[in-house]
Amino acid sequence: MNDDTDESPLNRLYRAGPAALSDSELVSLLTGNLTTARDLVRDGLPAFARSDWSTRRGVPKRAAARLTASLELGRRVAAAPDIDRQPITDASSLAAQLMARYSHHPQERLGALYLDAPHRLIRERE
């Protein structure tokens, strides 16, 4: 089979970009197995993101480490504060960042946000 007709997730990623791949195809690039990846995302991406990969049976240790690292990088990117530190004018301006950072936890978390006088985020504590 030549590379132009190979429909593997890796070749499709390079040919059509990551948006063209399904959730299970993206996960298969981390696990190395499309069948395993389909099983892992069977309950949806929110359940997938909340999984404890260190104890998940059937997932090799190296694949579990890649999954954990990938999800954490995604959370950090999504929750990264704006470089220019825009003032926080209402709760909705922080909602997406906080949801990205904390929604994967199976249990509620309590934290605090510290703002300076112009309402810019100084620090966050969990």
N, C-alpha and C positions, 0 to 999 in steps of 0.2 A: 504494500500500500504506500503511495507516495504522500508526502507531508501536506500537499494541498487538499487532499480528500480526507485526511485524518481528522475525525471529529472529537478527539480527546479534549477534555477541558483545558489542558495546557495549550494545545494548538488553537482552540477557539479563543482563549484569552488573548493570545498574541495577534490573532487575525481580526477579532471583532471587539476586543476590549472587555473589561470585567463586567460591565453592565449587561452584556449579552449572555452571561452565564447564570444558571439557576443557583439558588442557595446551596443545594447539595453539590453542584459542580464546583463552586467556590470552596466549600469545605473539603471536597476531595483533593484539592490542591494542597491542603495541609495534612490530610490523613494518608494520602496516597491510594485511597480505595473509594470508588464511587458508591459501591454497595453499602459500605460502612457509613459513608457520609449521608446517604439517603436515610439511613436508620437514625443517625444523630439529629437530623433536622426534621424528623417526622412530626414532632410536636410543635414546630414553629421556631422561629429565630429567638423570641424572648425566652422560651424554655431552654433552648440551646445555649444562650448566653449566660443563663443562671446555673448551668451544670457545673458540678465540681469535678473537673477533669482528672484530678489526682486520684479519685476513687472510682472512676467510671470503668466498669468491667468491659472488656472487649476492645478497649482503645490502648494501643501500645504506648508505653511511657514517653517515647520521643514525639509521637503524634499528639499526646495529651499536653506536652510542654509547648508544642507549636500552637495548638489551639488556645491555650491559656495566654501565651504571649501575644498572639494576634488579637484576641478579644481585649486584653488590657491596653494594647496600643490604640485600638479603635476607641476605647473609652477615654483615653488620655487626649486623643485628638479632638474628640467631640466635646470634651469638657474643658479644653484649654481656654484660658481667658483671652480676651481680645488683647492684642499687642498694644493698642493705643489706650487701653483701659478706659473704655467709655463709662460714664456715670450710670449707675443703676437707678432708673426712674420708677420702676415698679417690679413686682415679683415676676411678671411674665418675661421680663428681659433676662432673667436667670434660669427660667424653667428648663429650657432645652439643655443647658450645660449641667444642671443638677440632675436631671433625669438621665442623661448619658452617664453620669458618674455613679449614680446610686440605684438605678432601676434594676440592675442585674442581681442585687442582693435579695435573697429569699426572705429576709427579716428586715423590719424597719430600722433605720439608723437615725441617730440624733447628732446634729452638728451645729456649727455656728459660722456665720459670715461676718467678717469685720470690715467696715467701710470707713474711709476717711471723710473729712468734712464735705468734699464735693461729691460724695456718694460713689466713690470708686472702690472696687474690691482691693483690700490690702492683704487679707489672709483668710484662709478657710481652715477650720478645725473639725475633725470628726471625733 
